Amino acid sequence: MLYNIRHVTRFDYAEPVGFARCNLRLKPIVWSGQDLHDYALVVEPGGRTSPARAEAGLANVVRLVVEQASTSLTIESRCRITVDRPVPVPDAADPTLGEIAVLARASRDAGPASAAAYLFPSPLLPLNKEIADWCAQDLDPRRGALEAAIALAQRIQREFAFDPTATLVDTTPYDAFVKRGGVCQDFAQIMISGLRAAGLPAAYASGYLRTLPPPGMPRLVGADATHAWVLLWCGPERGWVGVDPTNGIWMASDHVIVAIGRDYADIAPVDGVILGYGAQNMTVSVDVEPLETSDLQPA
């Protein structure tokens, strides 16, 4: 599937802001099953940009410095990308969870996509016994990796309510777990916490999900949103396999990966500091537009 994606983040300030320094993680990474054709970044009222090194995880990081006083800042990211990723199918030959845990601990790979990099607790994802015990019901070490992963994702989808009012961006996985509600970030981090407690390498994936309008209704421009899901390392043959606990589905051609990290803090789309005072309001608009392959022209 070919997509045209537009992601706009706008900050409005009650008083002029004289300086802003931001980290932007908006350009999709190179990853199996997706091919980025073109990318553009536009900032108003303008600023200096430079590439930066990702401190953790897999991300294209751009450092933005704005020194022009303004009461607003708009960051617009545009890309055209093809995603061709088959739906995973569990197989009797898949390694078990117990085998994966052993393989991950024995890994000598120290790269950013190594299984060993995602085995341990991270700043936003400490291990929690209640979450571990709840997830363990689906994580018998003798069970096939893919079968177990989709079973846990689907149980989260069934038993947790999608409720944007239930949590904030800094809500802990345990608080969302107790509330049995939240958004995609919460569900992904709960699942990752449970997987890591079982000794399994699990990563946080951030990006976009193609959403379909109700039957007979037009697709609304800007109505999509950023999304988060889980990657589980399933051995050297399968590699990283994506599961989406918000929807209880596999990562396939409707999912566009922008960045991968240990938790949300590693790969937030925009973070940074400003020099100013007064109230601030942020609005985000995302449009994931499916295109015909004949539309593959420069953006």
C-alpha positions in Angstrom: 0.0 0.0 0.0 1.3 3.5 -1.0 0.6 6.3 1.5 0.9 10.0 1.5 1.2 11.1 5.2 1.0 14.6 6.6 1.7 15.2 10.3 1.2 18.7 11.7 2.1 19.7 15.3 1.2 23.3 16.3 2.1 25.1 19.5 0.3 28.3 20.5 1.8 30.4 23.3 0.0 33.0 25.4 3.2 35.2 25.4 5.9 35.3 22.7 8.5 32.6 23.1 12.0 33.8 22.3 13.8 30.5 22.0 12.9 26.8 21.4 15.1 23.7 21.1 13.3 20.6 20.0 14.1 17.0 19.1 12.0 15.8 16.1 11.5 12.1 15.4 9.1 12.3 12.4 10.9 10.8 9.5 10.2 7.0 9.1 13.1 4.8 9.7 14.4 2.1 7.3 12.6 -1.1 8.3 11.6 -4.4 6.8 8.4 -4.1 4.8 8.4 -0.4 4.1 10.1 1.9 1.5 10.3 5.6 2.0 10.1 7.5 -1.3 10.4 11.1 -0.2 10.2 13.2 2.9 9.9 16.9 3.7 10.0 19.0 6.9 8.6 22.5 7.1 8.8 24.7 10.2 7.1 28.0 10.7 8.3 30.7 11.6 11.5 28.9 10.7 14.6 27.7 12.5 17.9 25.9 12.2 17.8 22.1 11.8 20.6 19.6 12.0 20.7 15.8 12.3 21.3 14.3 15.7 22.2 10.9 17.0 19.4 8.8 18.5 20.4 8.3 22.2 18.4 5.1 22.4 16.4 3.0 20.0 15.9 3.4 16.2 14.9 6.9 15.1 15.8 9.6 12.6 16.4 12.5 15.0 16.5 16.2 13.8 17.5 18.9 16.2 15.4 22.1 15.7 16.5 25.5 17.2 14.1 28.5 16.8 15.5 31.9 17.9 12.8 34.1 16.4 10.3 35.4 19.0 6.8 34.1 18.1 3.5 33.2 19.7 3.2 30.0 17.6 5.3 27.2 16.2 4.2 24.8 13.5 6.1 21.7 12.6 4.8 19.9 9.4 6.2 16.5 8.3 5.3 15.0 5.0 6.2 11.7 3.5 5.3 9.2 0.8 5.9 5.6 1.7 5.1 2.1 0.5 4.2 -0.5 3.0 4.2 -4.1 1.9 4.2 -6.4 4.9 2.4 -9.7 5.1 0.2 -10.7 8.0 2.2 -13.1 10.2 0.8 -16.6 10.5 1.7 -18.7 13.6 3.3 -22.0 12.8 4.0 -25.2 14.7 7.7 -24.7 13.8 7.9 -21.3 15.6 10.3 -21.1 18.5 8.7 -21.3 22.0 8.8 -18.3 24.3 11.3 -20.2 26.5 13.6 -20.8 23.5 13.4 -17.1 22.6 14.3 -16.0 26.1 17.4 -18.2 26.0 18.4 -17.0 22.5 18.0 -13.3 23.5 20.1 -13.7 26.6 22.8 -15.4 24.6 22.9 -12.7 21.8 26.2 -11.0 21.2 24.6 -8.3 19.0 25.0 -4.9 20.5 23.3 -2.9 17.7 20.2 -0.8 18.1 18.0 -3.6 16.7 19.5 -6.3 18.8 17.2 -8.5 21.0 19.3 -7.9 24.0 18.7 -4.2 23.9 15.0 -4.7 24.7 15.2 -7.3 27.4 15.4 -5.1 30.5 13.3 -2.5 32.3 13.5 1.1 30.9 12.9 4.5 32.4 9.1 4.5 31.7 8.7 0.7 32.0 9.8 -0.7 35.4 8.7 -4.3 36.0 5.5 -4.7 38.0 4.4 -8.0 39.6 0.7 -7.4 39.0 1.2 -6.7 35.3 3.7 -9.6 35.0 1.2 -12.1 36.7 -1.7 -10.9 34.5 0.3 -11.2 31.3 1.8 -14.6 32.3 -1.5 -16.3 31.7 -0.7 -16.1 28.0 3.0 -16.5 28.2 3.7 -20.1 29.0 7.4 -20.7 28.1 6.3 -23.8 26.1 4.0 -21.9 23.9 4.8 -20.8 20.3 6.0 -17.2 20.2 3.6 -15.8 17.6 0.6 -17.7 19.1 1.3 -16.3 22.5 1.9 -12.7 21.3 -1.4 -12.4 19.5 -3.3 -14.1 22.3 -1.9 -11.5 24.8 -2.6 -8.6 22.4 -6.2 -9.7 21.9 -6.8 -10.1 25.6 -5.6 -6.6 26.2 -7.9 -5.4 23.4 -10.9 -7.3 25.0 -10.4 -6.3 28.6 -9.2 -2.7 28.4 -11.3 0.2 27.3 -10.0 2.7 24.8 -10.6 6.0 26.7 -8.5 9.1 25.8 -9.7 10.7 29.1 -8.4 8.0 31.3 -4.7 8.7 31.0 -2.1 11.4 30.2 1.2 11.0 28.4 3.0 10.5 31.7 0.6 8.0 33.1 2.5 4.9 34.3 1.7 1.5 32.9 0.6 0.3 36.3 -1.9 3.2 36.7 -3.4 2.4 33.3 -3.4 -1.3 34.2 -5.4 -0.6 37.4 -7.9 1.7 35.5 -8.2 -1.0 32.7 -8.4 1.9 30.3 -6.2 4.3 28.3 -4.9 4.8 24.8 -2.4 3.0 22.5 0.6 4.1 24.4 -0.7 2.6 27.6 -1.7 -0.7 26.1 1.6 -1.1 24.3 3.6 -0.3 27.5 1.5 -2.7 29.6 2.2 -5.5 27.1 5.9 -4.7 26.8 6.2 -4.7 30.6 4.6 -8.2 30.8 6.8 -9.6 28.0 10.0 -8.3 29.5 9.0 -9.7 32.9 8.8 -13.1 31.2 12.4 -12.6 30.0 11.3 -11.7 26.4 12.8 -8.9 24.2 10.0 -6.4 23.4 10.2 -3.0 21.8 7.9 0.1 21.6 7.0 1.0 18.0 5.7 4.4 17.1 4.1 5.5 13.9 0.9 5.6 12.0 -2.1 3.4 11.4 -4.3 3.6 8.4 -7.9 4.0 9.6 -11.0 3.5 7.6 -14.1 5.7 7.8 -17.5 4.2 8.7 -19.3 2.6 5.7 -20.7 5.3 3.4 -18.8 8.1 5.1 -15.9 10.1 3.6 -12.4 9.9 4.9 -11.8 13.0 7.0 -8.5 14.8 6.4 -6.5 15.2 9.6 -8.6 12.8 11.6 -5.9 10.1 11.9 -3.4 10.1 14.8 0.0 8.8 15.8 -0.1 5.2 17.0 1.9 2.8 19.2 2.2 -0.9 19.2 4.6 -3.7 20.2 7.5 -5.6 18.5 8.4 -9.0 19.9 11.7 -10.6 18.8 10.8 -14.1 17.7 14.2 -15.7 17.0 16.7 -15.3 14.2 14.4 -16.7 11.6 11.3 -14.7 12.3 13.0 -11.6 13.6 10.9 -8.8 15.0 7.1 -9.3 14.7 4.6 -6.6 15.4 1.4 -6.9 17.4 -1.1 -4.1 18.1 -2.8 -4.6 21.5 -5.1 -1.6 20.9 -6.8 -3.4 18.1 -5.9 -7.0 18.8 -4.2 -7.4 15.4 -0.8 -8.0 13.7 1.4 -5.2 12.4 0.9 -5.5 8.6 0.5 -3.1 5.7 -1.8 -0.7 7.6 1.1 0.1 10.1 3.8 2.6 9.2 6.8 2.5 11.6 8.4 5.9 12.3 10.7 4.9 15.3 11.4 2.1 17.6 12.6 2.4 21.2 12.5 0.9 24.7 9.5 3.1 25.6 7.7 6.3 24.6 10.5 8.5 26.1 13.0 7.2 23.6 11.0 8.1 20.5 8.5 10.9 21.3 7.7 12.6 18.0 8.5 16.1 19.4 10.1 17.0 22.7 12.4 19.8 23.9 12.5 23.1 25.8 11.2 26.6 25.3 12.3 29.9 26.9 9.2 31.9 27.8 6.2 32.1 30.1 2.4 31.8 30.0 0.1 29.1 28.9 0.8 26.8 26.0 -1.6 24.8 23.8 -0.6 22.0 21.4 -2.7 20.6 18.6 -1.8 17.6 16.4 -3.3 16.7 13.0 -2.4 13.5 11.1 -3.6 12.4 7.7 -2.8 9.0 6.3 -3.9 9.0 2.7 -3.8 5.7 0.7 -2.8 6.3 -2.9 -2.7 4.3 -6.1 0.8 3.2 -7.1 0.4 5.2 -10.2 0.4 8.3 -7.9 4.1 7.7 -7.0 5.4 11.1 -8.0 7.6 13.5 -6.0 5.7 15.1 -3.1 
